[in-house]
Amino acid sequence: APADMAGRLWVHQLQLTIADMVVEAHDVHHPIASGMYYEGQKVEALRRASDFRTKRMATLMPKYPLLSGLHERVAKLRELQDYFASDRRLPFGDGIFRHYPELDKH
């Protein structure tokens, strides 16, 4: 983070935005209650996933082109290619969130 207070507050704001997005993604899988299993909320999760894809991501991504660009640049970093190709990297769906294909756009 930058040394100056304005820079530090900006980085903090970015972190809070990331935290908000993590909560939104989580709530796709648990739209009724986080203590309930996904299997008990599938119908609601399908509705929430549709809303998340169309309302949140479709409206947010154009507002943050630098974030999208950062994602692309990090994926191309030479220093990370060995890690990306290794068995140490968890495949999508085995990390923070499970992957439920039925929630993907059809």
N, C-alpha and C positions, 0 to 999 in steps of 0.2 A: 504494500500500500504506500502511497505517497507520504512524504513526511509532513506536508502542510495539512492543516485542519480541513480545508475545503476538499482536498483530494481524498483524505481519509473518510470524510462524510460521504463523498460520492461512491467510494468503494463499499462502504457500509450499506448505502442505498441499493447498490447492485446486489449485494448479498441478501438483503431482505426481499428483493424481487425474485431472486432464485428460490429462496425459501417459500415464497408464495406459490411459485409454479410447482414446486415439489408437493405442496399440500393439495393443489388442484389436481395433479396427476394421481396422487394417492386417493383422493376422493372419487375418482372415476371407478376405482376398484371397490370402494367402500362408501357408496353414496348415502346410505342410511345411517350406519354406525361403524366406526372403526373396529369395534369389538366383535362384530359379526363376521362370519366367513363370507368370502366372495360368493360362494355357491348359493347362499341364502339371499343374495341381492342382485342376481344376474339381470333380471328384467330392468331394474332401476339403473344398473351399471351400463346397460346398453344405451339407455336414454342419456345418461350422464356423459358417456363416451362420445356420443354424437354431438352433444352440446359443447363439449371440450374441444373437439376437433374443429367444429365450424365457428363457434363464437370466440373461444379463447385463442387458439393457435392461429386461426386465419386472420384475426384482427391484431394479434401481437407481433407476429413475425415481420410484417412489413414495417413496423415501427422500430424494429431493432436490427437493421441490416448489418451493423457492426458485430452484433452477437452471432448472427448466422455466418458472417465472414470469419469470425474467430474460430467457430466450430470447424469450418472447412480448413483453415490454416493449421490448427492443432492436428487434425487428422493427417495432414501431409508432412508433419515434422519428421525429418530423417531420424532424429534421436528416439522417436517413439515407434518406429516401424517394427523393430525386433519385438517389442512388447506386444504390439497389435497382432503379430503373427504367432505369438507364443501361447502355450497352454495356461499361462498365468492369468491371461485376460479372460474374464467371465463373458460368455456369450450373452447377447441381449436376452433378457428374460430371467437371467440367473443372478441379477444384481439387486438393486434396491427394490425394483418392482418385478413381479412375475409378468410374463407375457401371455395374455389371453387373446388368441387370434380373433375370436368372435367380436372383440371390441374394436378391431381395426376397421378402417373404412372399407365398405364393400362396393 
